Amino acid sequence: MSKLFSPLTIKNITLKNRIAISPMCMYSAVDGFANDWHLVHYGSRATGGASLIIQEATAVSPEGRISAGDLGLYKEKHIEKLRNITDFIHQQGAVAGIQLAHAGRKAGCAVAWKGGRQLNPLESGWTTVAPSAIAFNPEDNAPQALDVEGIKKVIADFKTAAERALLSGYKLIEIHAAHGYLIHQFLSPLSNHRTDSYGGSFENRVRLLLEIVKAIYTMWPKNLPLFVRISATDWVEGGWNINEAVQLSKLLKMEGVDLIDCSSGGLVPYAKIPLAPGYQVQFAEQIKRETKLLTGAVGLITEAKQAETILENEQADLIFIARASLRDPQFAFHAAHILGDDIEWPLQYLRAKP
């Protein structure tokens, strides 16, 4: 059997293979509520053979949404539909995970297919928050710098959302600390100009994330996995970098985090990112090597043999498939065929199995 289709056990959860569907915003919710689009979208990836389905960035508060179309877990009423989705995913032999997020200064935007620009309050946007009053784009409204009480609310919102995630049936949480959203904004000196205990030194800039992890672990079962997605670098001189990412990962390991999902960029619009197949795998490899933590590789991984090589070379432990899964919900079936693996298909699909 290939490495890609070997199981991976993390705490009390065993993934049947190493293919995870990466969280990707669908911008199809209303007031945070999931609907049948989400059930079909996530359900089709579960019936398509992936082992782990991580739900898109799900806001921990209304002001934390990237757009008005984002999913949320800031109301108890959100739970009912999400429970339907997780039940279906688990019936297919996959594991349902959820990415909890707060967009910070990158919140309040139009949905992607309407340009994605930040909206002002007259256009149904809202006031955004950040570690410092620095806008993402020059034309954006400057965010409000969070005071200590505001930071405490963010931490409490993540904890409450994690509680609701458990009630919704998710078996895994990923904290979104990447792509220029709120937690990443605290991590990077480019966006964090604070002079209090949440800014300045490395220890201060990572404080918010560590406090969120601790708060979640006051109620999240210790036998269920907790992932963190980070941007390993800002791709800008003077910004967050891979050496700090390694340091952070060591601290997260001490706090009980199980896997680092290694992405990059997103903090500033002027970063020059060298896009190429597997361009972020180097970060997963370095963090894995230097921390002995499990890592996930993501970013322009589109082919079965490419994914297999990453795992064979011990550069990562899990492969996160994003846009390739949008093009092909049955990516896992086709990858297994290419690699010569005989994997289980849904009974309803057996007549089409090669």
PADOSE-26175 format. One record per residue (C-alpha): residue number from 1; x, z negated, y negated. Coordinates in steps of 0.05 Angstrom, whole numbers. Example, Ala and Ser with C-alpha at 12.3 -4.5 7.8 and 13.67 -1.06 7.14 Angstrom:
% PADOSE-26175
(1,(246,-156,90));
(2,(273,-143,21));
This chain:
% PADOSE-26175
(1,(0,0,0));
(2,(24,15,-71));
(3,(40,-41,-119));
(4,(-16,-18,-164));
(5,(-67,-33,-110));
(6,(-37,-99,-86));
(7,(-75,-162,-105));
(8,(-54,-211,-158));
(9,(-75,-284,-157));
(10,(-76,-323,-222));
(11,(-98,-395,-213));
(12,(-165,-392,-175));
(13,(-178,-319,-189));
(14,(-153,-262,-145));
(15,(-153,-192,-174));
(16,(-161,-139,-121));
(17,(-112,-93,-155));
(18,(-68,-90,-217));
(19,(-114,-46,-260));
(20,(-147,-82,-318));
(21,(-194,-48,-367));
(22,(-167,-64,-435));
(23,(-214,-92,-488));
(24,(-238,-35,-533));
(25,(-290,-42,-588));
(26,(-355,-3,-576));
(27,(-385,-19,-645));
(28,(-454,-18,-613));
(29,(-479,-89,-622));
(30,(-530,-115,-673));
(31,(-517,-185,-701));
(32,(-468,-196,-644));
(33,(-519,-183,-589));
(34,(-501,-141,-528));
(35,(-549,-89,-503));
(36,(-558,-38,-447));
(37,(-500,4,-474));
(38,(-452,-53,-459));
(39,(-482,-65,-390));
(40,(-473,9,-371));
(41,(-405,15,-404));
(42,(-374,-46,-371));
(43,(-413,-38,-307));
(44,(-388,33,-296));
(45,(-316,10,-301));
(46,(-330,-45,-250));
(47,(-362,5,-202));
(48,(-302,51,-216));
(49,(-254,5,-180));
(50,(-217,-34,-234));
(51,(-203,-106,-216));
(52,(-211,-137,-284));
(53,(-258,-117,-340));
(54,(-241,-150,-406));
(55,(-297,-145,-456));
(56,(-281,-119,-525));
(57,(-261,-164,-583));
(58,(-319,-213,-587));
(59,(-324,-249,-653));
(60,(-324,-325,-655));
(61,(-361,-324,-721));
(62,(-402,-274,-762));
(63,(-347,-268,-814));
(64,(-297,-255,-758));
(65,(-328,-189,-738));
(66,(-287,-126,-750));
(67,(-353,-90,-763));
(68,(-427,-105,-761));
(69,(-427,-70,-693));
(70,(-382,-121,-660));
(71,(-403,-166,-603));
(72,(-405,-240,-618));
(73,(-410,-308,-586));
(74,(-428,-347,-648));
(75,(-500,-359,-625));
(76,(-527,-390,-561));
(77,(-576,-332,-557));
(78,(-518,-284,-545));
(79,(-508,-314,-476));
(80,(-569,-286,-440));
(81,(-550,-212,-442));
(82,(-476,-226,-431));
(83,(-495,-264,-368));
(84,(-530,-201,-342));
(85,(-466,-162,-354));
(86,(-419,-212,-321));
(87,(-466,-219,-261));
(88,(-465,-144,-250));
(89,(-389,-139,-257));
(90,(-379,-195,-206));
(91,(-428,-162,-158));
(92,(-380,-102,-156));
(93,(-321,-144,-135));
(94,(-288,-142,-204));
(95,(-273,-201,-250));
(96,(-307,-206,-318));
(97,(-261,-228,-375));
(98,(-274,-233,-449));
(99,(-229,-225,-510));
(100,(-245,-277,-564));
(101,(-226,-254,-634));
(102,(-229,-265,-709));
(103,(-212,-205,-752));
(104,(-190,-244,-814));
(105,(-174,-198,-872));
(106,(-190,-136,-829));
(107,(-263,-157,-822));
(108,(-325,-127,-854));
(109,(-309,-54,-840));
(110,(-352,7,-826));
(111,(-355,27,-752));
(112,(-300,73,-729));
(113,(-340,137,-729));
(114,(-359,124,-802));
(115,(-288,119,-825));
(116,(-273,46,-811));
(117,(-258,28,-883));
(118,(-272,-41,-909));
(119,(-341,-47,-941));
(120,(-356,-88,-1003));
(121,(-415,-138,-1004));
(122,(-460,-86,-1037));
(123,(-448,-41,-976));
(124,(-466,-95,-926));
(125,(-394,-120,-922));
(126,(-376,-193,-930));
(127,(-321,-238,-958));
(128,(-261,-241,-912));
(129,(-212,-297,-899));
(130,(-137,-298,-884));
(131,(-77,-344,-886));
(132,(-61,-316,-956));
(133,(-100,-276,-1007));
(134,(-66,-210,-989));
(135,(-108,-149,-973));
(136,(-92,-104,-914));
(137,(-101,-41,-956));
(138,(-91,-38,-1032));
(139,(-163,-14,-1040));
(140,(-192,-72,-999));
(141,(-220,-134,-1030));
(142,(-170,-191,-1028));
(143,(-189,-242,-975));
(144,(-199,-315,-989));
(145,(-140,-358,-967));
(146,(-164,-408,-916));
(147,(-158,-481,-935));
(148,(-145,-534,-882));
(149,(-220,-545,-871));
(150,(-228,-470,-862));
(151,(-173,-470,-810));
(152,(-207,-527,-773));
(153,(-271,-486,-772));
(154,(-234,-427,-742));
(155,(-206,-471,-687));
(156,(-274,-501,-674));
(157,(-306,-432,-672));
(158,(-257,-409,-618));
(159,(-272,-472,-577));
(160,(-347,-463,-583));
(161,(-342,-389,-565));
(162,(-300,-407,-504));
(163,(-354,-457,-482));
(164,(-406,-402,-489));
(165,(-361,-353,-451));
(166,(-361,-401,-393));
(167,(-437,-406,-395));
(168,(-440,-330,-398));
(169,(-404,-325,-332));
(170,(-335,-301,-353));
(171,(-278,-321,-307));
(172,(-222,-306,-356));
(173,(-210,-311,-431));
(174,(-161,-271,-472));
(175,(-145,-296,-542));
(176,(-135,-238,-590));
(177,(-72,-254,-629));
(178,(-51,-181,-641));
(179,(-65,-119,-682));
(180,(-65,-151,-750));
(181,(-126,-195,-739));
(182,(-130,-267,-762));
(183,(-83,-302,-714));
(184,(-31,-246,-721));
(185,(-38,-253,-796));
(186,(-15,-326,-790));
(187,(42,-306,-744));
(188,(74,-254,-789));
(189,(112,-272,-853));
(190,(87,-206,-883));
(191,(16,-233,-886));
(192,(28,-308,-886));
(193,(56,-333,-952));
(194,(31,-404,-944));
(195,(73,-464,-963));
(196,(36,-516,-922));
(197,(42,-534,-848));
(198,(13,-466,-828));
(199,(64,-423,-864));
(200,(138,-412,-876));
(201,(177,-430,-814));
(202,(165,-400,-745));
(203,(139,-467,-721));
(204,(87,-469,-776));
(205,(65,-397,-769));
(206,(51,-405,-694));
(207,(14,-471,-705));
(208,(-56,-441,-710));
(209,(-51,-403,-644));
(210,(-24,-464,-607));
(211,(-80,-507,-635));
(212,(-132,-456,-613));
(213,(-103,-456,-543));
(214,(-104,-532,-540));
(215,(-176,-533,-566));
(216,(-199,-482,-515));
(217,(-166,-522,-459));
(218,(-207,-583,-477));
(219,(-266,-549,-444));
(220,(-241,-486,-408));
(221,(-229,-502,-334));
(222,(-156,-509,-317));
(223,(-166,-468,-254));
(224,(-189,-406,-293));
(225,(-140,-359,-327));
(226,(-124,-357,-401));
(227,(-89,-296,-429));
(228,(-62,-283,-499));
(229,(-55,-213,-529));
(230,(1,-209,-580));
(231,(33,-155,-621));
(232,(105,-162,-599));
(233,(129,-131,-664));
(234,(102,-109,-731));
(235,(149,-48,-729));
(236,(169,-68,-800));
(237,(235,-99,-823));
(238,(224,-171,-842));
(239,(160,-176,-802));
(240,(141,-208,-736));
(241,(190,-185,-682));
(242,(204,-186,-608));
(243,(251,-246,-612));
(244,(196,-288,-644));
(245,(147,-260,-593));
(246,(192,-286,-536));
(247,(197,-355,-570));
(248,(121,-357,-578));
(249,(110,-337,-506));
(250,(153,-395,-482));
(251,(111,-443,-523));
(252,(47,-412,-497));
(253,(73,-420,-426));
(254,(82,-494,-439));
(255,(10,-498,-463));
(256,(-16,-467,-397));
(257,(-25,-394,-417));
(258,(-21,-351,-355));
(259,(-5,-281,-381));
(260,(18,-247,-444));
(261,(-16,-180,-458));
(262,(39,-143,-495));
(263,(16,-96,-550));
(264,(45,-84,-619));
(265,(32,-65,-691));
(266,(-33,-67,-731));
(267,(-11,-116,-785));
(268,(5,-67,-841));
(269,(-17,5,-852));
(270,(52,31,-869));
(271,(86,13,-802));
(272,(120,71,-768));
(273,(104,64,-694));
(274,(143,109,-645));
(275,(83,130,-602));
(276,(103,156,-534));
(277,(80,144,-462));
(278,(90,71,-445));
(279,(122,56,-512));
(280,(104,-19,-508));
(281,(126,-31,-436));
(282,(194,-53,-462));
(283,(161,-114,-493));
(284,(125,-134,-430));
(285,(190,-127,-392));
(286,(231,-170,-440));
(287,(179,-225,-446));
(288,(171,-226,-370));
(289,(246,-229,-359));
(290,(261,-283,-411));
(291,(201,-328,-400));
(292,(183,-318,-326));
(293,(111,-310,-349));
(294,(64,-258,-322));
(295,(57,-200,-371));
(296,(10,-141,-380));
(297,(33,-72,-402));
(298,(-13,-31,-447));
(299,(-8,31,-490));
(300,(-8,104,-470));
(301,(-7,88,-396));
(302,(-48,145,-369));
(303,(-24,164,-300));
(304,(-23,130,-232));
(305,(51,143,-218));
(306,(70,119,-287));
(307,(33,53,-275));
(308,(63,46,-205));
(309,(134,55,-232));
(310,(123,0,-284));
(311,(102,-48,-230));
(312,(156,-27,-181));
(313,(209,-37,-234));
(314,(181,-107,-247));
(315,(169,-91,-320));
(316,(99,-121,-319));
(317,(50,-152,-271));
(318,(-15,-121,-294));
(319,(-31,-52,-323));
(320,(-82,-49,-379));
(321,(-118,18,-382));
(322,(-152,35,-447));
(323,(-168,105,-471));
(324,(-154,134,-402));
(325,(-213,93,-376));
(326,(-258,120,-431));
(327,(-242,190,-406));
(328,(-248,169,-333));
(329,(-288,107,-314));
(330,(-266,118,-242));
(331,(-192,117,-260));
(332,(-178,69,-203));
(333,(-208,114,-150));
(334,(-168,174,-173));
(335,(-104,132,-179));
(336,(-113,107,-108));
(337,(-121,179,-82));
(338,(-58,201,-118));
(339,(-18,142,-91));
(340,(-46,150,-20));
(341,(-83,83,-19));
(342,(-149,75,17));
(343,(-191,27,-25));
(344,(-263,4,-22));
(345,(-315,46,-58));
(346,(-386,24,-74));
(347,(-431,40,-15));
(348,(-472,85,-61));
(349,(-411,129,-74));
(350,(-382,133,-4));
(351,(-408,204,8));
(352,(-361,228,-47));
(353,(-298,192,-22));
(354,(-241,241,-6));
